[in-house]
Amino acid sequence: MKASILAAAVAAMCLAGAAQAKDAADSRFAVTTGIVSQHLGGDKPLNVNLTDAPAGAQVESDRSDEGAALGFSWFVNRNIAIELWGASRFDADTEIDMENAPDIGVSRYRTRPLVLSAQYHFTQLGDRVTPYVGLGVHHTKVDGEWFNPAFGGAHDFRISDGTGVAATLGLDVNLSKNWFVRGDVRYLRWNSDVQLDNMRSDADMHSLIYGVSAGMRF
């Protein structure tokens, strides 16, 4: 009798797991929202050199910032998805760190990425944890350019938007048939034209974006 009850319980658990897996497989869309942290790398749009500066002064560039992100995915099948993902604006600035005085802002700009990618989800590894990889393109909008007019008066400071390759590595942890949490890392690379008055240059830039989000399938 006990053996029969145990066998029935095991069978029920297997059927429930299979039903959950089927429900997840039947979900064709997913939406995610969460927080992200961007870390810019590559060329700096402006190289600031100090001349006749007070002792102890040094140039500092803060190219890391946090924001919010939103993603929408369409699952072609159980493994392949197309994702459109975007984030809020990230600030990047350069300032002169004064030892015994307030810091002096030199320049500032903002970036906002939008990514379209194809993903492969390794659903065959199990129903609880699903790693995935993605590859696609991004368009990063650059705005809010500012250069301190105290350094020689008003300046025409511009950085062009950039388009380039985007790669993603992520992991989904399923909480139920519809809800999951996601951790991911995105690598974006692009080239921007930089203009400061009559001086022009190219900046080969890239960013690493770490994210944690909550998602729902439907």
N, C-alpha and C positions, 0 to 999 in steps of 0.2 A: 504493500500500500504506500509506504513511504517512498519507495523507489518510483512508483507511478506518479506521485505528487511532484517529486523532484524532476522527473522527466518532463512533466507537463509545464513546470515552471521554466525550465531551460528552453523548451520549445516556444513558450510565450515570449521570453526575452529575445530569442532569435527572430521571431516574427515581428516584434516591435522594432528591433534594429533594422530589419529589412524594410519595414514600412517607412521608417525615418529616412533611410538611404534613398528609397524610391521617391519620397516627397521632395528631398533635396535635389535629386536628379531632375525632377519635373519642374523645378523652379527655373525659369528662363532669365530672370532679371535679379539684380542685386544693387543695393544702394549703401554707401558707406559714408560716415562722417566722423571726424576726429581731429586730433591735434598733431602738428608736424613741427619739426625743427630743421631749418635749412642752414647749411654751412657752405659758403661760397669759396671756390678755389680758383686757381689759374691766375691769369694776369689781373693786376689791379688797373681799373680804368685810368687812375691818376697816380703818378709817383710823386710824392711830396718830399722835397729835400729842405732841411732847415739851414738857414744862413743867418748869422748874427743872432742866434737864439740864446735865451738865458740858460745858464748852467742847469743841467738836470732835465731840460725839456726834451721830449721825444715824440715821434709820430706814432700814433696807434690807429689801426684799422679794425673796426668791428664789423665782420662780414657774416655774423651768425644771428639768426632771429627765429622766433617762434610764431606760429599762426594756426589757422584752421584750414581744413581740407574737406572736399566733397567729391565723391566718385560715383559713377553710374556704370554698371556692367550689363552686357547682353551676352548670355551663354548660348553659343551656337550649338553646342552639345555639352555633355557632362564634363569634358575636359577643356574645351577651347572657349575663351571669352574675349569680347572686345570691350575695353574700358575707356571711358572719358573721365579724366581726373583733373581737378584744378585746386589751387590753393589761394589763400589770401595774400596780400602784399607782404614782402619781407624787406625790412630796412637794412641798409648797409651805409656806414659812415666812416669818415676819417677825421681825426681830431689831433690837436697838439696837447699832449699831457704835460701840464706845467707842475713843477714840483711844489711851489708855494703860492699858487694862484689858480683861479678857475680854469678848467680846460677850454681850449679854443676850437670851435668847430671849423673844419676846413671844407669838406664836401659831403654830400649825401645823395643817395638815390635809392629807388625801390625796385624790386623785381616781383613779378607775378607769373608763375608757370601754369600752362595748360597742356596736358599730355593726352595723346591718343595712342593706345597700344593694344597689341594682341597678346593674350596670356595663355599659358598652358598650366592647368591645375592637375596635380598628381592625385586624383581622387582614388586611384587604385591602391593607394597606401593605407586607406582606412577611412572611416566615416567621421572620426573625432578630429583629427588634425590633417590639414591639407596644405602642403607647400605649393608654391607656384612661381613661375618666372614669366617675365613680360619683356617685350621689345617693341619700340614704336618711335614716334616723333613728338617733339614738343615745340611750343612757341612760348617764349618767355618775354613778356612785356616789361619794358623798363620805363619808369617815369619818375617824377618828383626830383629831377636832377637839380642840385643846388651847389653853388660854389661861393664861399664867403667873400662878399664884396670888399671886405676890409683888406684883402690881398690884391691891391691894384684896381679897385673899383668894380663895377658891374661886369660880369662875364657871361658869355654865351656857352654854356656847358650842356652838352647833349650826349646821350648814349643810345644807340639804336637798339630796337628789339632784336631778339635772336631766335633762330630756329635750328634744331639739330636733333641728334639721336637721344633717345631716352631708354634706359634699361631699368627693370624692376625685379626685385627678389622679395617674396613675401610669404607669410604663413597665416592661414586661417584656422582658428580653433572654434569648432561648432559647439554652441551652447544648447541648441534645440534644432528642430527641422527648419526653422526660419531665421534664427538669430545666431550671430557669430561675432567674434572679435578678431581683429586683424593687426598684424605688425608687418611693416614693410620698409624697405630701403630703396630709394630711387636715385639713379645717377643721370644727370642731364649735362649735355655739353653743347656749347654754341660759340659763335664769334660775333662780336659787336663792334660797330664803328664808333669811335670816341672823338668828340670835338670839344676843344676848349679854345674859344675865340678862333684864331687862324691856325691853330695846331690840330692836326688830325693823326689818329693812330688806330690800330686794331687791337682788340683785347680778346684773347682766346680764354674763355671762361668755362667753368663747370661748377656743378653744385651736387652735394649729397643731401638728400632729404630723408629724414627718419620720421616714421609716422606710426601712431597707434590709433585705431578707429573701431567703432562699433558698426556692424552691418546687418542688413535684413534682406532675405531672399523672398521673392514673390513671383 
